[in-house]
Amino acid sequence: LKVINCCVWDPSGEIFELKAELNSDKKEKKKEAVKKVIASMTVGKDVSALFPDVVNCMQTDNLELKKLVYLYLMNYAKSQPDMAIMAVNTFVKDCEDPNPLIRALAVRTMGCIRVDKITEYLCEPLRKCLKDEDPYVRKTAAVCVAKLHDINAQLVEDQGFLDTLKDLISDSNPMVVANAVAALSEIAESHPNSNLLDLNPQTINKLLTALNECTEWGQIFILDCLANYMPCDDRESQSICERVTPRLSHANSAVVLSAVKVLMKFMEMLPKDLDYYGTLLKKLAPPLVTLLSAEAELQYVALRNINLIVQKRPEILKHEMKVFFVKYNDPIYVKLEKLDIMIRLASQANIAQVLAELKEYATEVDVDFVRKAVRAIGRCAIKVEQSAERCVSTLLDLIQTKVNYVVQEAIVVIKDIFRKYPNKYESVIATLCENLDSLDEPEARAAMIWIVGEYAERIDNADELLESFLEGFHDESAQVQLQLLTAIVKLFLKKPTETQELVQQVLSLATQDSDNPDLRDRGYIYWRLLSTDPVAAKEVVLAEKPLISEETDLIEPTLLEELICHIGTLASVYHKPPSAFVEGSRGVQHKRLPARMGAGLGVAPAAMPASLGGAPAVGGGLGDLFDLGGGVGMPTGSYVAPKTVWLLAIKAKGLEISGTFARRGGIIQMDLSLTNKAMSVMTDFAVQFNRNSFGLAPAGPMQVLTPLSPNQTIDVSLPLSMSGPVMKMEPLNNLQVAVKNNIDVFYFSCQYPLSLLFVEDGRFYRQVFLATWKDIPNDSEAQFQIKDIHLNSDVASNKLQGSNIFTIAKRTVEGQDMLYQSIKLTNGIWVLAEMRIQTGNPNYTKTNGFRDCMQKQMYDSTSVVRFSSK
Amino acid sequence: MSASAVFVLDLKGKVLICRNYKGDVDMSEIDHFFTLLMQQEEEGLVCPVMSHGNVHFLWIKHSNLYLVATTNKNSNASLVYAFLYKLVEVFTEYFKELEEESIQDNFVVVYELLDELMDFGFPQTTDSKILQEYITQKGNKLEVAKTKVPTTVTNAVSWRSEGIKYKKNEVFIDVIESINVLVNANGSVMSSDIVGSIKLKTMLSGMPELRLGLNDRMLFALTGRKNQTILHCLSDELMKRISPTNVKPLIWIESVIEKFSHSRVEIMYMKTDLIQSLSFSLFQAKGQFKKQSVANNVEIRVPVPSDADSPKFKTSTGHAKYVPEKNLVVWSIKSFPGGKEFLMRAHFGLPSVENHELEGRPPITVKFEIPYFTVSGIQVRYMKIIEKSGYQALPWVRYITQSGDYQLRTNS
């Protein structure tokens, strides 16, 4: 039995023969044998049995033979880890070979042998190669660090290879720099929080210098790395843009796209009124157009990205519509993308041309493309209001062609047009009805039924039409069934006399004979509505529908921002964030575009004028939380103080700002009213905060969409985040704000109620409350009396809870109610409170203690106590 | 960041050769590629990116091969495609034709090249001229020669070896403009643009710096550029002049098709003239060249229905040929002076049974080449060579305007 086990299955004797040849004395024969082994490996035969014999050939001075053996090793080492160790010696020796080609080959192959056992033997040779005199070896060794990190990250860190790799960024050879950057980026990607690529203006400068000198691929590595950098101000970002711009004229599409990514990102930081901003915008159009003359696959990637760029900055390509016209020999995926971009660029100025093109496409042969083209006409109608009429007549022309799928697509989009422009194009309904019989796709049938139901009062034979659909009710798809149910109910409400039977019929079909729960539920609801209160039914079913939005297919802004940061990558092709399709990237931080700085604010936000005396203090202390003015009733949310004037018009060239703060659904908002008391129109509003005690910062730009004309007031809600820079202010809740418009920059300061910072999960653990309470040192405690409050303890507790002050426990001692409460601030500080309420006595005594769970010592006890004393 | 592995497949989806660069994607995943592709082809929705589970396939097709890159990361897709096309370019330089057989016959070199072209998913040296300096078809023996890495590989000037010497120092400059035109069936120009490039063939000794001055104050500074370099002229000044600001199509075609419903005979007339836009040429203004340029090797391809037969042609100049396998009539004219008009009359028999199947309507396409002429008016004003030894170099400039994607849509 033993003997049989040792036998290798080798029916033709091939392996045996090769074995003999591999051990031959003649060099040529040996080489030929290894070639044969590799050939067998290539066609998928298992030649792993020859491992020791092949490894024996490794020590050779023939470069070609060596390469072949290395290739064999890479393929089989993983399946034969024990034997792979046999090769280690030769690797170590080869790493010291006088020929740099061999040194590099050895270090390159070493990293590809993914066997954990041998990694530690490779550290010394790698260390030497990283400092090799020949740049070819160094650039190969740089990549090897990334390979080794992939196999054994800890080892690479312990051996200090990461620091050596960082040093290589300053290497004199641009190719070494590029590979070091690539390797570091790769490692950083798998360790998102490692802060490996510690980019600062100095290293950025080195990268930009290397950028001009390295290969096209190196340029891509460097550009992709630059895109992750966050410049400190708009001047730095402008200077980077200036140095990256020449890459836009590179012949390699990938270099161009990576450069576009850097520019799109850093452009965010440039003030829009800067001349350079306009110049840069103009410079972006030609390279994007030129990408369309690349190979089809590269065109496709470019088009997917242009689709994003057009959504983010429509002004770049608004005059380039024509280059997106479809060519006869474009592959279908290019055609469809071009079509999509055409719609996005469609405007009143070019709509005539677009429509003529779309009509042309709608008569082509390719069914999928034709369908998309017909839908595109509908999208044009919805997007460009002035063109709606022309679009509708184009669609009617197409319906006249009687080509089945064209008619069906046209009907689907006409339904959308009706929803955008109600009571405008009903004259076409007759034409649509003529084509009722040819509709065989559910979507088209559903659309047609919707139209009939919606305009039942204008279609004389609406009941007949709908009845004809009802015959095969159970064979229809769910969307048609639902639509039919609704349409008949609508019809009944509009023409109750003739259609009673019909509605009975559909209701019983939907509720009794159907297995579809959605359909049944909708049927029952209608039934009950109709039988209990027909007037209400009319109000519900025939309610005025909201108009459909202009562009329902726009990518949501935060996703768009993230995708712009990923220009050129798969994410930009899929239009999905990387976390949606890359495993293990869920925890990775989503990339964001940098925030634009207000003019002059970016430089020194700390240098805000201090002479802002007289800023009205904002109410909103603890007393307000009880909602004293409001009397009884449970507050549903936290208390919001009325708006007070923060910036007087005389101090701000006619701009008056009043505002307040609110906490809604866990989001802090600054509600502002901007009033224009000047004679001229105000535009281009932006807002910025100085550093403050709790790091409050605007979470997005201020949305003032329309220009503010004289004597007009606009209310704006600015969501705030807590991620801004922190600096202790005096008083603690002071906030200095700068608002910019087309006239000037204005500064004011205001104070926010600390209750703004009480978070929703501020309920302390009941079990540990007492112990924690006892732990609080006496000097962290404070006591106050709140006077003239006529509330009992339950009402008070309810009201406070609305402001995220949670009652943990309550007890009654000697006729006094004691409430034990907790508050958590946004920065993690806990405040515990004891409130004593003497029934009949309108004075409360409150004892506060605070405990800093996060051990942040930034705020001393007095700061917290001050808030409570208000 | 980039590809995890690269595969070369034949038309049936069999792996001919592959290289695993990163080891983070199972090599057997490639088995799904062909199934996915077939599925998409059936649905008529082929896409250059496909995914199966968390593995993404980025692929291109070249002759009878598929080149596929796999990845499971958010790779730089444009880099991957650019690299795959570079692979095609390098393999073609090495084996003349890149096809199934050349891969099989040269698998050793292919492995070597794959090893050198990309490392751990990062493209490395991809210039075939440099690669050929140290990866040769014949195995090189160490003791004989080549114990050095060509300095070019990592040189700051990565595209040029040191110590090059020519007897005569010359530079050949080709200013090439390709014209893309799309004309509607009713004769209106839908889009027209120019893709300009400057190609240099340099025969310069040493490590010179070459400065090229063009009008429009465009300047390219090149350091010892490689022998043939394509520079995309995209400086904004240039684009402003040549981009869609309505370049007139240089060759205009009109056709009349008469269908006789009973005899099923189709007659086409065509009129062609090289329009006057030539006269705005800068050369004419300077009087450096004769007034009218001549277009060479003009080829007009007219699509005809697939069931046409017994063609008869009459042309005033040049000759026409029917290419039934492509459903085309090709009318070629050797030389076509500006401002002239030529005519072709084509006559086809059509079968008496009408073809009900919908056929696409391919556009008329035109190919031509006009020497000594650029539409944009770009000119090389001066060339300066700066080299240590201070030799004089002779510049030779050639201007060519040629057809790019030149499509004229037809009526059905």
Interface residues (C-beta under 8 A of the other chain):
Chain A: K31 K35 I38 A39 T42 G44 D61 N62 L63 E64 L65 K67 L68 L71 M74 P98 N99 P100 L101 A104 R108 G111 C112 R114 D134 P135 Y136 K139 T140 V143 A146 K147 D150 N173 P174 M175 V176 N179 A182 A183 S185 E186 E189 E213 C214 T215 E216 W217 I220 F221 D224 L248 S249 H250 A251 N252 S253 A254 L257 S258 K282 K283 P286 P287 V289 T290 S293 E295 A296 E297 L298 Y300 V301 A302 H319 E320 K322 V323 F325 K327 Y328 P331 I332 Y333 Q353 A356 E357 E360 T363 E364 V365 D366 V367 D368 H566 G568 T569 L570 A571 S572 V573 Y574 P578 F581 V582 E583 S585
Chain B: M1 V15 L16 I17 N20 K22 G23 D24 G44 L45 V46 C47 P48 V49 S51 N54 H56 L58 I60 T71 N72 K73 N74 S75 N76 A77 S78 L79 Y81 A82 F83 L84 Y85 F107 V108 Y111 E112 D115 D119 F120 G121 F122 P123 Q124 T125 T126 D127 Y134 G139 N140 K141 L142 E143 K146 T147 K148 V149 V153 T154 A156 S158 N180 L182 N184 A185 M190 S191 D193 V195 I230 L231 H232 C233 L234 S235 D236 M239 S243 P244 L358 E359 G360 R361 P362 P363 G404 D405 Q407 R409 S412
